[in-house]
Amino acid sequence: MGIVIESYAFVGVATRATGPTAQVWLPPGFTLTGGGAYDMGRGTSNTLTACYPTRNYAGVFNGWTAAGRDFGLADPVPLAVYAVGIRITRDGVPVKVEQQVFSATSALVSEPGVSVKLGAGWIGTGGGAQDNYATPVNGNMLTASYPLIGADGKICGWSAAGRDHDAVDQARVTAFVIGIRTGPDVALDAHIVSNTSLLTGYPSALVAAPRGNAVVAGGGALVGENGRGTMLSASCPIISSQDGRLTGWFAARKVQKSAPPSGITAYGVMLEAA
């Protein structure tokens, strides 16, 4: 049988609201490796403010939290949140997977941004971001949540950014990166695949998982040029309707009417036995 890696996404949905918030938790036996969110509104006003790993009552990161809010015009929408977890077996026997979440928080400014470094000895599998805006009236929304890629092509950290819209509203942004490791008898390898959209008014991109790999996590928030007026509205796994497998990652942004066309890059993190 050898080493088998299973990857699943567990989904929760918040009801339609102008500031939707949702959480979802992994069942026992799974290790959190990433997560995502999808603001399902069709308008231009409701976008993401949070998409990050969450601790349970025991202090273990095994859930995911997502939040959104509208700006300018009321735009109540439902919000989907995804927690991605893995379980590994070797010859049918469960393999212990250690996990560590690293984070960093920016200063309080109108366009906050921060990066966090992955600790030595850990395999990066995913990450997230939380925009801690100061006032509930105007709001500061996420504009970036994406992996930092080292010279070896693997995740070495995570970057997050936000900005206010229409009115001044300072915020602190927190970036999270998730690392895992196993014992010496089971070696893992994670690598990143990506795809970038064309420059459009409502950019979106998806990246497909190569055959034989397990999709673990992804971040869809690296904007190309002319991206200042865009806000993150989706970064989430693509789930097969036939067997529930994770087949890739989807990323999308909403754009202010006055903003020029922009692009977005979707990332998928593939985990396999080395």
N, C-alpha and C positions, 0 to 999 in steps of 0.2 A: 504493500500500500504506500509506503514512503511518507513523505511530508505532504499534508493536505492543508491548504489555507482557504477558509471560507470567509466571504465578505458579504454583509447584509446591511441594508438601510432600514431603520425603523422611523416611521413617519407620524407626526402629529399635526393637526390643523387647528388654527385659531379661527373663531367665527368672524364674520365681517365686522370691522371696526375702523375708526379713523386712526387709531394707534394700536394695531394688533400686536399681541405678544403670545408666544407659544413655547412650550418645552416638550421634550420627548426623552425617554430614558431607555437604556439598553436592558435587556433581560439578563439574568445570571448566566455566566459562562462566556460572555463577550467582553472584549477589550475595546474601548473607544479609541478610534484612530482619526476621526474627522467628523465633519458634519456640514450642513448647508441650510439654505433657506430660499423660499420662492415667494415673493410678493405678487399675488395673483391678480392685481388690479390691471385694468386695461388703460386707465387714464395716465396722466403724467405726474400726478401729485404725490402718490404714496410710494415711498421707497424704504430701503432697509436702514435701520440704525444699529442693529446688533445681530451677530451671527457668531456664536462662540461656545466653547466647551463649558460645562457646568458640573459642579461638585454635588454629590448626594449628601444625605445626612451624616454619612460616615467620613466625609471629606474626600471621597474618591471621584475622579472625573469620569462619569459614565452617562452623561446626558448632554443635551445641546439646547441652547436657548436662542430664539430669534425674535426680533421686534422690528416694527416699521412705524412710519407716521406720515401723514400728509403735510403738505406745505402749500400755502396760498389758497387753494380751494379744498373744501371737504371732499374726501375720496375714500370712503370706507371700503375695505377689501378684506378677503380672507388671506391668511398667511400660513404656508406650509413650512414645517421645520423637520430636518432630517438628522438623525444620529447614525453614523456609520461605525460598525463594530466588526471585529474579526475574531475568529477562533481557529486555533491551529492544532492539528493532531499529527502524531508520528506513529505509524503502524497502528492507528486506531486509538492511541493513548493521548489524552490532552497534553499540550505543551504549555508551560507557564510563560506568560507574556508580561513583562514589566512595562509600565507606562509612566511618563513624566511630562507635565505641562509647564512650559516656560512662558513668562509674560513680561511685558514692559508697557509703561504708560507715558503718554506725552505730556507736555506742558499745556496750560489752559490758554488756548488761542482760537482765532476764528477759523483757521485752516490747519487743524492738528494733524500730525503725522508721526509715526514711530515705527521702529523695527526692533525685533527681538531675535537674539541668537540662540540656535539650538545647542544644547550642552554636548560636550565631547562624549563619544561612545554611544550616542543615541541615533536611531534611524528616524528621520523626519517623515511623517505620514500625512500631516494635515495641519490646519490652523484656522484661526478665526479672528474676529474683530468686534469691539464694542465701542460705540460713540456715546460717551457720557456727557450729553449736552446740558448746559447750565439752566436753561429756562424751558418750560413746556409750551411757550407761546409760539416762538419762531422755529427753533429746532436746528440741529446740526446733523447732517446725514452722512452715511458712509459713502466714500468714493473709491476706496481701495481696500482689498483684503487678498493678498496673493503671496505665494512662496518666494523666498529668496533662494537662488540656485547657485551652488558652489561650482568650482572649476571641474569637479568630478561629475557634474550633472545632477547631483542629488540636493535635496532640501538642506539648507544650512541655517534657515531662519524664516521669519514671516514679517511682512510689512503691512501696515494699516494706515488709512488716512480718512479724513472727513472734511466737510466744509459747511458753512452756513449758507442759506439761500434766502434771497429777497430782503432779509434784515440781519443785522449783526447778532450773532449768538455764539459765544465762545464755548469750547468743549475740550475735554480730554479724551483721547482715543487710546484704547488698550489693544495691543496685538498679542496673540497667543500662538504658540507652535507646539505641536504634540510630537513626542518622541517615544519609540518603543525599543525593546531589546529582549532577546531570549538567551538561554544558556549556550555554552560553547558547542553543544551537540546539534543545535539547529541554527544554521546561518541564514539570514534574510537579506534580500536586496530590494531597495526601492528606487525607482527612477520615474522621471516626469515626462509626460507627453503633453503637447499643447497645440492649440489652434487659434488663430487670430482672425477676427471678422473683417469685412470690408468697412470703409468709412460710410456710415449711414446715420439717419436721424434717430433710429432706435436700434442700436447695435446689439447683436447676440452672437454667440459662438458655442459650438459643442465639439468635444473631442472624444473619439471612440477609443475604447480599451482594446489593445491588441489581444489576440487570442492567447489563452493560456495564463493570463495574468489576472490578479484580483484587484479591482478598483478599490482603493482604500479611502482617499479623500482628495479634494481638489479645491482650488480657489480661483474665482473668476473675476478679478478686479484690477487687472493691469490695463490701463487705458492708454491708447496711443496719443498722437498729437491732436490738438483741438479738443481735449477731453475735459476741460475745466467745468463745463456746464452739465456734466453727466453725473448720475447718481446710481449706485448699485441697487438692482432690483431682484437679481437671482444669482445664486451660486449653489448648485445642488446636483446630486447624482442623477443619472439617467437609469431608470429601473425597467428591466424587461417585463412586459405584461404577460409573457408566457411562463417564465420560471422564477421571476423575482431577482434574477442576477443583476449586478451592477454592470452596465455596459459602457459607461462613459460619464462625462461631466458637462453640465450646461451652465452658461453664464450669460447674463443680460443686464442692460442698463437702460434707464429712462433719461431723456434729455430735455432740458428746458427749451421752450420754444425759441428763445433768442440765441441758443447755442449752435455752433456750426456742427456738421456731421463729425462723428467720432467713431473709434473702434474699440474692441474689447478682446482680451485673450482669455480663453478657458484653459485650465490646467487639470490634468488627471494624474494622480499618483498611483503607480502600479507596484504592488508588492508580490514577491515570489521567493521561493526557496533558492538560495545562492548555490 
